[in-house]
Amino acid sequence: ILLDEPFAGIDPISIIDIKRIITHLQQRGIGILITDHNVRETLDICQSAYIVDQGTIIAEGSPS
């Protein structure tokens, strides 16, 4: 599943709900790709992260 900016313009309660849904999908073995400028919210739920600058991966690793 591709999610583009899933937390943009979302209230804090809805962010919690979206994170819960994403976590549930991950637990079911469903792969999820998130593109987002809201790094804090995204890193809370991802297993690996890539930082891309002008189409080039400049950093990658575990968010923890």
FENZINOR-V488217 format. One record per residue. N is the residue number from 1. PSI is psi in radians with two decimals (NA if undefined). BURIAL is I if it has 16 or more other ideal C-beta (glycine too) atoms within 10 Angstrom, else O. D_LAST is the distance of its C-alpha to the last C-alpha in Angstrom with 2 decimals. Layout:
n=N psi=PSI burial=BURIAL d_last=D_LAST
n=N psi=PSI burial=BURIAL d_last=D_LAST
This chain:
n=1 psi=2.35 burial=O d_last=22.51
n=2 psi=2.17 burial=O d_last=22.05
n=3 psi=2.08 burial=O d_last=21.10
n=4 psi=1.94 burial=O d_last=22.08
n=5 psi=0.94 burial=O d_last=20.95
n=6 psi=-0.29 burial=I d_last=20.77
n=7 psi=0.04 burial=I d_last=20.01
n=8 psi=2.17 burial=O d_last=22.67
n=9 psi=0.36 burial=O d_last=25.39
n=10 psi=2.45 burial=O d_last=24.25
n=11 psi=2.75 burial=O d_last=24.84
n=12 psi=-0.64 burial=O d_last=22.18
n=13 psi=-0.75 burial=O d_last=23.70
n=14 psi=-0.58 burial=O d_last=23.63
n=15 psi=-0.76 burial=O d_last=19.97
n=16 psi=-0.77 burial=O d_last=19.27
n=17 psi=-0.77 burial=O d_last=21.69
n=18 psi=-0.75 burial=I d_last=20.26
n=19 psi=-0.67 burial=I d_last=16.70
n=20 psi=-0.75 burial=O d_last=18.52
n=21 psi=-0.77 burial=O d_last=20.51
n=22 psi=-0.78 burial=I d_last=17.69
n=23 psi=-0.73 burial=O d_last=15.95
n=24 psi=-0.77 burial=O d_last=19.46
n=25 psi=-0.72 burial=O d_last=20.07
n=26 psi=-0.75 burial=O d_last=16.96
n=27 psi=-0.44 burial=O d_last=18.22
n=28 psi=0.04 burial=O d_last=21.57
n=29 psi=0.26 burial=O d_last=20.32
n=30 psi=2.21 burial=O d_last=20.81
n=31 psi=2.42 burial=O d_last=18.92
n=32 psi=2.27 burial=I d_last=17.92
n=33 psi=2.15 burial=O d_last=17.64
n=34 psi=2.23 burial=I d_last=16.86
n=35 psi=2.24 burial=O d_last=18.18
n=36 psi=2.55 burial=I d_last=17.59
n=37 psi=-0.22 burial=O d_last=17.98
n=38 psi=1.37 burial=O d_last=16.29
n=39 psi=-0.71 burial=O d_last=12.79
n=40 psi=-0.86 burial=O d_last=11.68
n=41 psi=-0.70 burial=I d_last=13.01
n=42 psi=-0.75 burial=I d_last=11.89
n=43 psi=-0.41 burial=O d_last=8.13
n=44 psi=-0.46 burial=O d_last=8.57
n=45 psi=-0.06 burial=I d_last=10.12
n=46 psi=2.73 burial=I d_last=9.28
n=47 psi=-0.47 burial=O d_last=8.39
n=48 psi=2.67 burial=O d_last=8.86
n=49 psi=2.54 burial=O d_last=9.87
n=50 psi=2.35 burial=O d_last=13.05
n=51 psi=2.18 burial=O d_last=14.74
n=52 psi=2.31 burial=O d_last=18.48
n=53 psi=2.01 burial=O d_last=21.30
n=54 psi=0.76 burial=O d_last=24.81
n=55 psi=0.02 burial=O d_last=24.08
n=56 psi=2.28 burial=O d_last=22.30
n=57 psi=2.08 burial=O d_last=18.69
n=58 psi=-0.24 burial=O d_last=17.77
n=59 psi=2.59 burial=O d_last=14.07
n=60 psi=2.69 burial=O d_last=11.85
n=61 psi=-2.99 burial=O d_last=8.75
n=62 psi=2.41 burial=O d_last=5.49
n=63 psi=-0.26 burial=O d_last=3.81
n=64 psi=NA burial=O d_last=0.00
